[in-house]
Each structure stands twice: as structure tokens, then as C-alpha cells.
């Protein structure tokens, strides 16, 4: 069984917001992710797009997740 994760392998915390630049989770959420229920993970994931809008910088490179999504659309 696979646990859904928003991780895009850009792991660095914005000191201003406390959110990861890559996924938008806090350090505590990242650390506890595998122990959360599916419902808790889904609730957090629903908040991530809004959180990512508040971080100071954005990832400059295409992430693996973005590349895979693009390749599925193109292919």
C-alpha cells in the first residue's frame, strides 16, 4: 500500500512561513506524515496550494512530479 505524498524532492523550509518550498508542509507535518490518517493527509494536502502561494521563492526547475504529469499529457 502506497501513502500519497506531496513531496517533490525540493526539501527546504521557508523561515518566514515555516513551510517547505517544495510541498508546503511544515517540519512537523513532514515528520509525522506516515503516521497520519488518510483523512488528515487529505485535509493537509487541500491546504498546500494556498500555503505555497505565501512562500518567498518558488522552485526554478521542473520537478519530477511535474515532468511525469507533462509526459502523461503529451504521451
BELDA-V693217 format. One record per backbone hydrogen bond with DSSP energy under -1.0 kcal/mol. CO is the residue of the C=O (numbers start at 1). NH is the residue of the N-H. Records with the same first field share a line. If there is no record, write none. Layout:
CO = NH, NH
This chain:
10 = 22
12 = 21
14 = 18
19 = 14
20 = 24
25 = 20
26 = 30
27 = 31
28 = 32
32 = 35
33 = 36
37 = 41
38 = 42
39 = 43
40 = 44
41 = 45
42 = 46
44 = 47
47 = 51
48 = 52
49 = 53
51 = 54
63 = 67
64 = 68
65 = 69
66 = 70
67 = 71
68 = 72
69 = 73
70 = 74
71 = 75
